[in-house]
């Protein structure tokens, strides 16, 4: 069994765009839930003043940091910038966390505890014990259907590959080829989990309760869903094609070996 080293200092990355109504509350809850953790607000130049609020929080608390970005480039791009910042600054664990309260800071200790014996942990809405609050049936069907689509195309065991409440060991992220990650929207979550599994990392899911945001507008859109479905299908086609090639090569090698043996008989 693999022996995992201590986790090290935790950095919680919170991408923001127009989250002025939420950022102070969510950072406060995180500081209370995991007092030893640090927080990085990755703000995409929010016109509502989110970045200014983050600056004020940073000035008052040395566990809170802010990364000001030039503009809105997508969730994946914000997380990648946050990952690089965290890795460059020596953090041992990097966590993805929404700004809107959908991910509950009080559940972060569950992910960190599971990470003691894993490379990556996903907070899952769809494993036993997981749940969603204030979701219409249509959105629940969409999420479950998207995850089924992902499992069928990629052949992975994860029940909630699209979930965004994730914790990584720093060495795990370093081995995922972050510079090659191109997906910018919510497909980014599938991309990272897929990369982790392909590279032999242990990925586990723990149940969480996902709560729909109370303030502000959701960033989910039809384009994001379509992008995720198309990219997942393309990855799946490439993956399945590789499986077929490997099978054909093994079969050809077996026949060739048998032919040589028959010729020597």
Secondary structure, 3 states (H helix, E strand, C coil): CCCCCCCCCEEEEEEECCCCCCHHHHHHHHHHHCCCCEEEEEECCCCCCHHHHHHHHHHHCCCEEEEECCCCCCHHHHHHHHHHHHHHCCCCEEEECCCCCCCCHHHHHHHHHHHCCCCEEEEECCCCCCEEECCCHHHHHHHHHHHHHHHHHHCCCCCCCCCCCEEEEHHHHHCCCHHHCCCCCCHHHHHHHHHHHHCCCCEEEEECEEECCCCCCCCCCHHHHHHHHHHHHHHHHHHHHHHHHHHHHHHHHHHHHHHHHHHHC
